[in-house]
Amino acid sequence: MDPRQLIGRLAELKAEGDAIMQQLMASGMPPEQIMAALEGGGQPAPPPPGMGGQPGPDLPPGIPQGMPQGLLAG
């Protein structure tokens, strides 16, 4: 393929990518998550620890999230 044709094709792909990025952001997806998905081969990034119902690194598994475990509990 001629270099000018390749440059034209690259410009088309960039414009299409920009349009897709706008659609994703309009649907509520944060730009950071979009970029992480691109860097990860197209898979959406998992939610950060502590989000989505999974205990984060500061909570050991097995402790209910929402019930205080102190002197007043029980």
N, C-alpha and C positions, 0 to 999 in steps of 0.2 A: 504494500500500500504506500502511496506517495506521502511524504511527511506532512504536506499541507492537508491531505485527507485525514491523516491521523490527528492532527491538531483540531480540525473541525469536529471529528468524532469525539475527542476529549472534551471539547467545549459543550457538545450536546449532552454528554454524560454528566458533566458538572452541573448543567442547568437542570437536568432530571433529578440529580441527587439533591440539589438545593430545594426543589419543589417537594420532594419526599420529606426532607427535613422539616419544612414548613408545615406539612400535613401532620407529621408526628407531634410537633410542638403544639399545634392547634388542638390535637386530641388530648393534650395534657401531659405528655411525656416530657420530663425535664431534659434539657440538652445534654447534661452530664451522662444521663442514662443512655441516650442515643449514641454518644461518642464511645462509651464503654462497650456498647453492643457492637459497634463497628470494629473496635480494636479486638474484641473477643471473637471475631469471625461470624457476626450476625446474630449471636445469641443474646437475649436481653440480660443485663446484669442482675444478679440476685439482689434482693433487698439487703440493706445493711443489717448487721446483727441487732437483735432486739426489735426489729420491725417484722411484721407478718406473723406474729404469734410464736416465734421461736425465741427462747431465752438467749440473751446476749452473753458475752464473755464474763460479765460481772455477776451473773446469776447462775449458780450451779443448777443442772437439770434436776427436776423433781420438786423444786420449791414453787408453790403456786404464785403466779404473778398478780398480785392484787390483794392478797391476804397478808397483813403484817404478821411477822413471826417475832413477837416480843413478849414482854411481861403481861401485857393486857390481853393477849390472845388466849382464848380458851375459856 
